Structure formats: structure tokens, C-alpha cells
Amino acid sequence: MANFLNGGIVLNIYTLFLALLLLVFQENDRKSKSNKAFIKLVLALISLVLVSVIGDFANEAGGKWIALAEASTFFVFAFDPFGFLFSLSYIDSYTVYGDKKKREFFVWLFRGYAVLNLVLVTVSQIFGLNWYYYYVDGTYHRGAFYIVRGLFHVVLCVSVLLFVFMFKECIIDTYKVPIMAFPLIVGIGGLLQVTLFNINIEYAATVFACLILLIYVQRRDVNLDYLTGTVNRRGIDMAMKRAILESKEKEFAAIMIDVDYFKTINDNFGHKAGDEVLECIADVLRSSFEKNDIVGRFGGDEFCIITRTNDENELNRKIDNIKDSVACIDWSNKGKIDLSISAGVAVYDYGSGMKVKDFLETIDRRMYEEKMEHHLSDRRHLGCI
């Protein structure tokens, strides 16, 4: 058993080190819902693994340190289901447009189990029932219901996976695979935890799953607009700066697009309808440009595209096709208001020496000139002038 225990200590220390690195290298906006949930999840893992490490060393030391080992074991058994709760909360932060009642049902189910487990573990220890674990002569033993509890944790992982499947249409395509892999990896770790004595495979698996999330979700989330799945303003600025630096060898153009009468859509049909319009337009823009072109949400109802297409006639044809596609978007309030966009386009001139801000202002100004023409045309059509 000593070899297993020593192996468990090494694995726990390594797991703790990785968990701390996850926290250190988490660079996202700490005010975002997803980032707050991720930080809570990582902090919970750090707490549980740290206490496990302390307990492992106390077990090795024996004697008077056994009391510390028992306290450590109690903490882990009492509070580790909260890790599942924080995991679900993190995934829920990416399903904001899913059915709220169904989402809340899952959250309350996990919250209820976490509290129930805390109560049962406490009762078991107070009354010496030995349901989950017990110590005899300073040696740790599994209780009668240890396996049942472990298998129930695997069921919780399956429930998280079910949650992801139920709301997969509400998750950005780029995020689906790593988010779906998360409960699978944790579930496999939990299953191994049940079969391997005194080695915290579940925590190691959870930290590994979080590492995947950090690489494929959290880091991408820095430059991604959650609603539309396009890059955000930060991503646009970075892509524009890179395009300008390469423009001597590779010419490029940029297009600024704004949704006409977007405020009217929000005022008349609600922000959910406005979000639907933005998502639909983002889909049109993505399908209208090459894979290597950059489509981003500049802010509000404005989009910016950075493309290697630099022929003005071709660019104008693309814009006309986009306008036709936008007018044909099948959205929930189609017919009650016609969707249209205004666009400004310019090919970057390397000799101009324009910086990112100057070039963005150029296409933004051209877009507003067309927008004013649209508004003037609509007023004439309505007989206002």
C-alpha cells in the first residue's frame, strides 16, 4: 500500500501544480460570467487537491498527525461534489440562450446533491456510521457506501454530458467539442478513482479537462464575441495590425457593416430579437468570405471584415450579395420589419502609412455616409421631406 500511497502523493502534488498554473495563466476579462465560473472551478480544485496533499503527508507521518489526515479526508468527502456544481455552472455560462427553467433544474439538482452529501458525510462521521470511510489504528479504509458514492459521481458526469447535449445548439460550434469532452474526461477519472485505491485520479482528470478548456475555450474567448461567434473588437484590432504589417506583400481591404434601424428592432421586438438578427447576419458574413478572412463584431450592431480580396469591383459585388442575403434572412419577425445593412469599404494603401485607428475610421466614415443615404431615401419614400 505504501507504493500506492507514495504514487498518490506525487500525483496530487503534480495535480496541484497544474491547477495553480491554470489560475496563473487565466488571462480573460475577470468580469465575464464564464471567466468567473472558470476561476471558481479552478479555486475549488486547488482547495481540494491542497487538502488532499496535506492529508497524504499526514498519513505518511502517522502518530499525532493522523488527526490532520482524518480532517483532510473529511473535507474532501464533504466538499468535492461542489466541484461538479462549479463545472456545471461553468458550462451553463455558455448556454445563456437555452431554456432557463431546464437549466435551473440541473443547477438546483447538483446544488441539492452537494448539500445532501455534506450532510450525510457529516452525520456519518459524528455518529461513527462509517458509510464512506473510516480509520482504524491510523489506517484509512473505505466505507460500505464508498463505491456507491463513486459511481454516483460518474452519474453526475453523465448528467453534465446530458446537459451539454440538451443545450448544444446554444453553444458556439468552436466550443462544443472541448466542452463536451470535459464531463467525459472527469467521468473516466471518477471511474478509475473507484477502482484504484488511494490515488486521486478524479482530481487529476478534472485538472487535465480544465487545461483543455483553457487552451481551446478560455484563451480563444479573449478574442471572441460570444453571441455571434465572430472575433471581437480586440481580435479585429490585432488582425488589422497584422494585415497592415504584411500589406507591402499582401494587399487587403476592410469593410465596415452596420445594421439599419437596429434600435427600432430592439425597441419593438426586444433584445432577444436583436441578438437573433446579429447572429443571422454573422452567419451570412462568414459564408460570404474566405476561411482566412476575418469577420468580427466591431461593437453593438457593427461588423468589420478584413479580407485579402482587394479588387474594388469584386468587393462591391460581395457587398451587394450580402445585402441581398440579409434582406432574405428568415428570422422570427420577418415581414414586420425589413432587414438591411449599410457598408463602407476601402482597400488599404501601404504608401499611406495609415495606422489601425485611422483606417478603421476611414471605413467607418464611408459606412455612415451610406447609412445617411439610406435614411434620407427612406424619409423620401415615406414623404417626410
Summary of the structure (lengths in Angstrom):
residues: 385
radius of gyration: 27.4
end to end distance: 89.7
largest distance: 94.3
contacts: 1216
relative contact order: 0.08
helix: 68%
strand: 10%
